[in-house]
Amino acid sequence: MSFVDSLLAGLALVGNVESFLALFGGVVIGVIGGAIPGMSATMAVALTLPFTFAMQPITGILLLLGVYKGGIFGGSIPAILIKTPGTPASSATILDGYPMAEKGEAGRALGMALWASCTADVISNMALIVFAGWLASFALNFGPPEFFTLILFSLTIIAGVSGDSLLRGALSALLGLLLATIGLDLVYGTNRFTFGDPNMMGGLNFIAVLIGLFAIPEVLAMAWHPTAHLGKTRSIGNKWVTFADYRKSFRSIVRGSMIGVFLGSIPGIGAAPAAFLSYSEARRRSKNKANFGKGEIEGVAASEAGNNGVAGATLIPLLALGVPGDVITAIIIGAFMIHGLQPGPMMFVLNVDIIYGLFMGLIVSSVFLFIVGSAAIRGFKYVADVPERLLIPTVLVLCIYGVFAVNNNIFDVGVMFVMGWVGYAMMRYHVPAAPFLIAFILGPLLEDNFRQSMLMSGSDWKVLFRGPITWFFWSVTLITVVAIARAGIKSVRDHSASKMSKS
């Protein structure tokens, strides 16, 4: 079948009212699910999966993909308005989105989040269509040593989200790495720091840590110092994103999209590291780097471009290799199998019409995302107008519900509150929370791939330098560390010179 024939066959599959309604409805469900703190895009896709059993294969899969796309963007809405990420992928959006909301620019931040999300979504979809085979074959070359060096490089982004103090950022990251070791040993299965509690054998629940670290400290701060928050987030503001804002952030959006595409095509990385890496790179290259973390719109654009760039790319290993790119595509692969489809190289031969039908549907999903996202901003903006006496208990109830619903475990709610106090202490003493979260996410991946590398090589450390991919990541890690050290030395010198001039 020629390319044109395949394209026409795919268009015939999705060119009907049922498929368009499924895709549109999926985006709506995803945005709502992503905007509920703790719900997450993963849970929204999982809850939607049973409804696809009675549908046609292409219709059911498009419904799930719509939920996926909508959920990733939806998480940015509460992240900006109430400093509570709807999904883990939106954690980096808090860093500049919430400060913009405090300054009365929530509408501008939400608008940029939508434009960056849709742009990254289009770029990610195009990468899936054009480079699926090539990128998937490249990702196939990654073994434990390659993953280890990639994750080690990713940890260097901690410097980019440490604010004014690299030392405080490093301490925060070390605490994140320490808590990431709680649970069963990844290789031998022995207990580590569980203190005899079976609830801790599986480690600390990520959603509980995430919401506890970001949302609960804000609830505590609002409850104890209500006058300090009056007027800060009570209005969506009269400033909206402009073409000048988009043009200013365009390079960061494209760069973040490509970072998301690259990391999304490698199974197991996920959207949260992509968002933080995109944010860090935008900050490092921006002329306004001093404003990052204080309400810089380019930071919102970079974060949302990074996490939405992953959404289409995770389908690359799924369709080309039959390997899910992340947790959500692992759920979606179940929908393929329920309908008798086996993702992988043979699907491009036996079911090429469905492949191209999905491609066409993904292109349309970007349009639906913009339409639904625009409506969602107008609807959810009223969250910012809720009085504190109602907002505090509402956010608290959503946090408890979101954490409990993941595993139906009250222990996770306790973890959330403990992390809330930790987060509040970090807020009081100006210790950044983002490095903690990055280290907590990447810590288990770093340890697991390092130990697998040692096991496969008989503890020969040379395996970590076994090929061009590992050498590339070692090189960029070294370059980044040197750049961080130079920037740190320059900062200390500038601070000393400033003190001397004042005296």
C-alpha positions in Angstrom: 0.0 0.0 0.0 1.4 3.4 -1.0 1.7 6.4 1.3 -1.2 8.1 -0.3 -3.4 5.0 -0.1 -2.4 4.5 3.6 -3.3 8.1 4.3 -6.7 7.8 2.6 -7.4 4.6 4.4 -6.6 6.2 7.8 -8.7 9.2 7.0 -11.6 7.0 6.1 -11.4 5.4 9.6 -11.5 8.6 11.5 -13.6 10.7 9.2 -16.8 10.1 11.0 -18.9 11.7 13.8 -18.3 8.9 16.2 -14.5 9.2 16.1 -14.5 13.0 16.4 -16.9 12.9 19.3 -14.7 10.3 21.1 -11.6 12.4 20.5 -13.3 15.6 21.6 -14.9 13.9 24.7 -11.6 12.4 25.6 -9.9 15.8 25.6 -12.7 17.2 27.8 -12.4 14.3 30.3 -8.6 14.6 30.3 -8.6 18.4 31.0 -11.1 17.9 33.9 -9.2 14.9 35.3 -5.9 16.7 35.0 -7.2 19.8 36.7 -8.3 17.9 39.8 -5.3 17.7 42.1 -4.1 14.2 42.6 -6.4 12.7 39.9 -3.6 12.8 37.2 -3.8 11.9 33.5 -2.9 8.3 34.3 -5.9 7.8 36.6 -8.2 9.5 34.1 -7.0 7.2 31.3 -7.3 4.1 33.5 -10.9 5.1 34.5 -11.8 5.6 30.9 -10.4 2.4 29.6 -13.4 0.1 30.4 -15.7 2.4 28.3 -13.7 1.5 25.2 -14.4 -2.2 25.3 -17.6 -1.9 23.3 -16.3 0.7 20.8 -14.6 0.2 17.4 -10.8 -0.2 17.9 -9.9 3.2 16.4 -12.7 5.0 18.3 -11.7 3.5 21.6 -8.0 4.3 21.2 -8.7 7.8 20.1 -10.8 8.3 23.2 -7.9 7.3 25.4 -5.4 9.4 23.4 -7.7 12.4 23.9 -7.8 11.9 27.6 -4.0 11.6 27.6 -3.5 14.8 25.7 -6.1 16.8 27.7 -4.8 15.5 31.1 -1.3 16.7 30.5 -2.4 20.3 29.8 -5.2 20.2 32.5 -2.6 19.7 35.2 -1.3 23.2 34.6 -4.5 24.9 35.6 -4.4 24.2 39.4 -0.6 24.5 39.3 -0.9 28.1 38.2 -4.0 29.1 40.2 -3.6 27.3 43.6 0.0 26.0 43.4 -1.3 22.4 43.3 -0.1 20.4 40.3 -3.0 18.5 38.8 -0.4 16.0 37.4 3.2 15.3 38.2 4.1 16.6 34.8 2.9 20.1 35.8 5.2 20.4 38.8 7.7 22.6 37.0 4.9 24.9 35.9 4.4 26.0 39.5 7.8 27.6 39.6 6.8 30.6 37.5 3.1 30.1 36.9 2.0 30.5 40.6 4.2 33.7 41.1 2.5 35.1 38.0 -0.9 34.4 39.5 0.2 36.1 42.7 0.9 39.2 40.7 -2.5 39.1 39.1 -1.3 37.6 35.8 -3.0 34.2 36.1 -4.8 34.7 32.8 -1.5 35.4 31.0 0.1 32.4 32.5 -2.8 30.1 31.6 -2.9 31.5 28.1 0.8 30.8 27.6 0.5 27.3 29.1 -2.2 26.6 26.5 -0.3 28.0 23.5 2.9 26.2 24.5 1.0 23.0 25.1 -0.7 23.1 21.7 2.5 24.0 19.9 4.5 21.2 21.6 1.6 18.8 20.9 1.8 19.6 17.2 5.6 19.2 17.1 5.4 15.9 19.0 2.7 14.6 16.7 4.8 15.5 13.6 7.8 13.8 15.2 5.7 10.7 15.7 4.6 10.6 12.1 7.9 11.4 10.5 10.5 9.9 12.8 8.7 7.0 14.4 10.9 4.3 12.9 14.2 6.1 13.3 13.7 7.3 16.8 12.4 4.0 18.0 15.4 2.2 16.6 17.7 4.7 18.3 15.9 4.2 21.6 16.4 0.5 21.2 20.2 1.0 21.6 19.7 2.2 25.2 20.7 -0.3 27.9 21.2 0.2 31.6 24.6 2.0 31.2 23.0 4.4 28.7 20.0 5.0 30.9 22.3 5.6 33.9 24.4 8.3 32.1 21.2 9.9 30.8 19.7 10.1 34.2 22.9 11.3 35.7 22.9 14.2 33.2 19.3 14.9 34.0 20.2 15.3 37.7 22.3 18.3 36.7 19.1 20.3 36.0 18.9 20.6 39.8 21.2 23.7 39.4 18.6 25.3 37.2 15.8 25.1 39.7 17.7 25.8 42.9 17.0 29.5 42.9 19.6 31.8 44.4 21.3 29.1 46.5 22.9 26.1 44.9 23.9 24.8 48.3 20.3 24.8 49.5 19.3 23.1 46.2 21.9 20.4 46.7 20.7 19.7 50.2 17.1 19.5 49.0 18.2 17.1 46.3 20.1 14.9 48.8 17.0 14.7 51.0 15.0 13.6 47.9 17.5 10.9 47.0 17.5 9.7 50.6 13.7 9.3 50.7 13.7 7.7 47.3 15.6 4.7 48.8 12.7 3.9 51.2 11.1 0.5 50.5 12.3 -2.8 49.1 15.8 -3.0 47.6 15.5 -3.0 43.9 17.8 -6.0 43.4 17.8 -8.1 46.5 14.3 -7.3 47.8 15.5 -6.5 51.4 13.8 -3.8 53.4 15.3 -0.3 53.6 14.2 2.3 56.1 10.8 0.7 56.5 11.0 0.5 60.3 9.0 -2.6 60.2 6.0 -1.0 58.6 4.6 -3.0 55.7 3.0 0.2 54.2 6.5 1.5 53.5 7.7 -1.6 51.7 6.6 -0.1 48.4 8.3 3.2 49.0 6.6 6.6 49.5 3.7 7.2 47.2 4.8 9.8 44.6 1.4 11.6 44.4 1.4 11.9 48.2 4.9 13.4 48.2 4.1 15.7 45.3 0.9 17.1 46.8 2.4 17.3 50.3 5.4 19.1 49.1 3.6 21.8 47.0 0.0 22.1 48.1 -0.1 21.5 51.9 2.5 24.2 52.7 0.3 26.7 50.8 -2.7 25.6 52.8 -0.8 26.0 56.1 0.6 29.4 55.0 -2.9 30.7 54.1 -4.4 29.4 57.3 -1.8 30.9 59.6 -1.1 34.1 57.7 -4.4 34.9 55.9 -3.6 38.6 55.5 -0.4 37.8 53.6 -2.4 36.2 50.8 -5.3 38.7 50.4 -5.5 40.1 46.9 -2.7 37.9 45.5 -4.7 35.3 43.7 -8.2 36.7 43.9 -8.3 37.7 40.3 -7.5 36.2 37.0 -6.1 39.6 36.1 -6.6 41.8 33.1 -3.4 40.8 31.3 -3.6 38.1 28.7 -1.0 36.4 26.6 0.0 38.3 23.5 1.8 37.5 20.3 4.8 39.3 21.7 4.9 36.9 24.7 4.6 33.9 22.3 7.3 35.2 20.1 9.6 35.9 23.0 9.1 32.3 24.3 9.1 30.6 20.9 12.7 29.3 21.1 12.1 27.9 24.5 8.9 26.3 23.3 10.5 24.6 20.4 13.5 23.6 22.5 11.3 22.2 25.2 9.2 20.3 22.6 12.3 18.7 21.2 13.5 17.7 24.7 10.1 16.2 25.3 10.1 14.3 22.0 13.6 12.9 22.7 12.9 11.8 26.3 9.4 10.6 25.4 10.8 8.3 22.8 12.9 6.6 25.4 10.7 4.2 27.5 10.4 4.9 31.2 11.5 8.5 31.4 8.2 10.3 31.6 6.9 13.9 31.3 8.0 15.3 34.7 11.8 15.0 34.0 11.2 16.4 30.5 9.4 19.5 32.0 12.2 20.2 34.5 14.9 19.7 31.9 13.1 22.0 29.5 12.7 24.6 32.2 16.3 24.4 33.2 17.5 24.8 29.6 15.2 27.8 29.1 16.6 29.4 32.3 20.2 28.8 31.3 19.8 30.3 27.9 17.4 33.1 28.7 18.4 36.8 28.9 16.0 37.1 31.9 17.3 34.1 33.9 17.3 36.2 37.1 13.5 36.5 36.8 12.9 32.7 36.6 11.1 31.5 39.7 9.6 34.9 40.3 7.0 35.0 37.5 8.8 34.6 34.2 6.3 33.7 31.4 9.1 32.0 29.5 9.4 29.5 32.3 5.7 28.6 32.0 6.1 28.1 28.3 9.2 25.9 28.7 7.7 23.7 31.3 4.4 23.1 29.4 6.3 22.5 26.1 8.5 19.9 27.8 5.7 17.9 29.3 3.4 18.1 26.2 6.2 17.2 23.9 6.4 13.8 25.6 2.7 13.0 24.9 3.0 12.1 21.2 6.6 10.8 21.4 5.7 8.1 24.0 3.6 6.5 21.2 6.8 6.0 19.1 8.1 3.0 21.0 4.6 1.8 21.5 3.7 1.7 17.8 7.1 0.8 16.4 8.4 -1.6 19.0 5.3 -2.6 21.1 7.0 -1.2 24.2 5.0 1.4 26.2 6.9 4.7 26.5 5.4 5.5 29.9 2.7 4.4 32.4 -0.2 5.9 30.4 0.8 4.2 27.2 1.1 1.0 29.2 -2.6 1.4 29.9 -3.3 2.3 26.2 -1.5 -0.8 25.0 -4.1 -2.8 26.9 -6.8 -1.2 24.7 -4.9 -2.4 21.6 -4.7 -5.9 22.9 -8.4 -6.0 23.9 -9.3 -5.2 20.3 -6.9 -7.9 19.0 -4.2 -5.5 17.9 -0.5 -6.1 18.6 1.6 -2.9 18.5 5.0 -3.4 16.9 6.7 -3.6 13.5 4.1 -6.0 12.1 1.3 -3.5 12.8 2.8 -1.3 10.1 2.2 -4.2 7.7 -1.1 -5.8 8.9 -2.9 -2.7 10.3 -1.4 0.3 8.5 -4.8 1.9 8.1 -5.2 2.0 11.9 -1.7 3.5 12.2 -2.5 6.3 9.8 -6.0 6.7 11.3 -4.3 7.4 14.7 -1.9 9.9 13.0 -4.9 11.8 11.6 -6.7 11.7 14.9 -3.6 13.0 16.8 -3.5 16.0 14.4 -7.1 16.8 15.1 -6.6 16.4 18.8 -4.3 19.4 18.8 -7.2 21.5 17.5 -9.6 20.1 20.1 -7.0 20.7 22.8 -6.9 24.4 22.0 -10.7 24.7 21.9 -11.3 22.8 25.1 -8.3 24.4 26.8 -9.6 27.9 26.1 -13.0 27.0 27.5 -11.4 25.4 30.6 -9.4 28.5 31.3 -12.5 30.6 31.3 -14.3 28.1 33.6 -11.6 27.2 36.0 -10.4 30.8 36.4 -13.1 31.2 39.0 -11.1 29.1 41.3 -9.0 32.2 41.9 -12.1 34.1 43.0 -13.0 31.7 45.8 -12.7 33.2 49.3 -10.0 31.7 51.5 -12.5 30.4 54.0 -13.8 28.2 51.2 -10.6 27.7 49.2 -8.6 26.2 52.1 -11.0 23.4 53.0 -11.8 22.7 49.3 -8.1 22.4 48.3 -7.5 20.2 51.4 -10.4 17.9 50.5 -9.2 17.6 46.9 -5.7 16.8 48.2 -6.9 14.1 50.6 -9.2 12.6 47.9 -6.5 12.7 45.2 -3.9 10.9 47.4 -6.3 8.4 48.9 -7.8 7.4 45.5 -4.5 6.3 44.1 -4.1 3.2 46.3 -7.2 3.5 48.7 -4.7 3.7 51.5 -5.0 6.1 54.4 -1.2 5.7 55.1 -0.6 7.7 51.9 -2.7 10.6 53.3 -0.4 10.5 56.4 2.7 10.7 54.1 1.1 13.7 52.4 0.7 15.6 55.7 4.2 14.7 56.9 5.6 15.9 53.6 3.4 19.0 53.9 5.2 20.0 57.2 8.5 19.2 55.5 7.5 21.4 52.6 6.4 24.2 54.9 9.7 24.1 56.8 11.5 24.3 53.4 9.3 27.3 52.4 10.1 29.1 55.7 13.8 28.6 55.3 13.9 29.2 51.6 15.0 25.7 50.6 13.7 25.0 47.1 11.3 22.1 46.7 11.9 21.4 43.0 15.4 19.8 43.4 13.9 17.5 46.0 11.2 16.4 43.6 13.6 15.9 40.7 15.9 13.7 42.9 12.9 11.8 44.3 11.7 11.0 40.7 15.1 10.1 39.2 16.7 8.5 42.3 15.2 5.0 41.8 15.9 5.1 38.1 19.5 6.1 38.7 20.1 3.3 41.3 18.3 0.6 39.3 20.2 1.2 36.1 23.5 1.5 37.9 23.1 -1.8 39.7 21.8 -3.5 36.5 25.0 -2.2 34.8 27.2 -3.6 37.5 25.4 -7.0 37.5 25.6 -7.4 33.7 29.3 -6.5 33.7 30.4 -8.4 36.8 31.0 -5.0 38.7 33.2 -3.7 35.9 32.8 0.1 36.0 34.1 0.3 32.4 30.6 -0.7 31.2 29.5 2.9 32.0 31.8 4.1 29.1 30.9 1.3 26.7 29.8 3.3 23.7 29.2 6.6 22.0 25.9 7.2 23.7 27.4 6.9 27.2 30.4 9.1 26.2 28.0 11.7 24.8 26.1 11.9 28.1 29.3 11.9 30.2 30.6 14.8 28.1 27.5 16.9 28.4 27.3 16.2 32.1 30.9 17.3 32.5 30.3 20.5 30.5 27.2 21.3 32.5 29.0 20.8 35.8 31.9 23.0 34.7 29.4 25.7 33.6 27.5 25.5 36.9 30.8 25.8 38.8 31.9 28.8 36.8 28.5 30.4 37.3 28.7 29.7 41.1 32.2 31.3 41.3 31.0 34.3 39.4 28.0 34.7 41.6 30.2 34.6 44.8 32.6 37.1 43.3 29.7 39.5 42.3 28.2 39.1 45.8 31.6 39.9 47.5 32.2 42.9 45.2 28.7 44.2 46.0 29.3 43.9 49.8 32.7 45.7 49.4 31.2 48.5 47.4 28.5 49.1 50.0 31.0 49.2 52.8 
